[in-house]
Amino acid sequence: MAKIFVVDREHDADVKCFKVDREYNADLLVYVVDREYNAKSDELWFYVSKDRDATTRIFWVDRESHADLKILFVDREYNAKWKKGHKFQNRL
């Protein structure tokens, strides 16, 4: 389950993310769901408004080299997936 809270400071994050624009650059293809109960896996994100409700706190970095995860947002749920094995798999 990936209930995501975006933090303002890098040191408060569990994971540092960078948004990419090409699938071949991504570690994870993410689909944002509109209901908490639909966030059933790492690939399906639901944004929460409170830190305490999150399973993962992320910080968006401005350089790919600073990221733990490279993210590509997709427009269809069935396209959401891990591109390759990763240390954060099943941990979001």
C-alpha positions in Angstrom: 0.0 0.0 0.0 1.5 3.4 -1.0 0.0 6.2 0.9 2.3 9.1 0.0 3.0 12.3 1.9 5.3 14.9 0.3 7.7 16.5 2.7 9.3 20.0 2.4 12.7 19.0 3.6 14.9 16.3 2.1 16.1 15.0 5.5 12.4 14.3 6.5 11.9 11.9 3.6 12.0 8.1 3.5 12.6 8.2 -0.2 14.0 10.9 -2.5 12.2 10.8 -5.9 12.9 12.4 -9.3 10.2 12.7 -12.0 11.4 11.4 -15.4 9.7 11.9 -18.8 10.7 8.6 -20.5 9.7 5.1 -19.5 13.2 3.7 -20.1 14.6 6.1 -17.5 12.1 5.1 -14.8 12.5 2.7 -11.9 8.8 2.8 -11.2 5.7 3.6 -13.3 3.1 5.2 -10.9 -0.6 5.7 -11.3 -2.3 8.1 -8.8 -5.5 6.7 -7.4 -8.4 8.8 -6.1 -9.3 6.6 -3.1 -7.2 5.4 -0.3 -8.4 1.8 -0.5 -7.2 1.6 -4.1 -3.6 2.2 -3.1 -2.9 -1.6 -3.0 0.7 -1.7 -4.1 3.9 0.4 -4.6 2.7 1.3 -8.1 -0.6 2.8 -7.0 -0.2 6.0 -5.1 -2.7 7.8 -2.9 -1.5 11.2 -1.6 -2.4 11.9 2.0 -2.6 15.3 3.6 -1.1 14.3 7.0 2.3 12.9 7.7 0.9 10.4 10.2 -1.4 8.8 7.6 1.4 8.0 5.2 3.2 4.8 4.6 6.0 6.7 2.8 7.2 10.2 3.0 8.8 11.4 -0.2 10.8 14.4 -1.3 11.1 15.5 -4.9 14.7 16.2 -5.8 15.8 18.5 -8.7 18.6 16.2 -9.9 18.2 12.6 -11.1 21.6 11.7 -9.5 20.2 12.7 -6.1 17.2 10.4 -6.3 16.5 7.0 -4.7 13.7 6.4 -7.2 13.0 7.7 -10.7 9.3 8.0 -11.2 7.2 8.2 -14.4 3.5 8.9 -13.9 1.2 6.9 -16.2 -2.4 7.6 -17.2 -3.7 4.1 -17.0 -3.7 1.9 -13.9 -2.7 -1.2 -15.9 0.5 0.5 -17.0 1.7 1.0 -13.4 4.6 -1.3 -12.5 8.2 -1.7 -11.4 10.6 -1.5 -14.4 13.2 -3.6 -12.6 14.1 -5.0 -9.2 14.8 -2.3 -6.7 15.7 -2.0 -3.0 12.4 -0.1 -2.3 10.2 -2.7 -3.9 7.4 -3.7 -1.5 8.5 -1.0 0.9 6.3 2.0 -0.2 
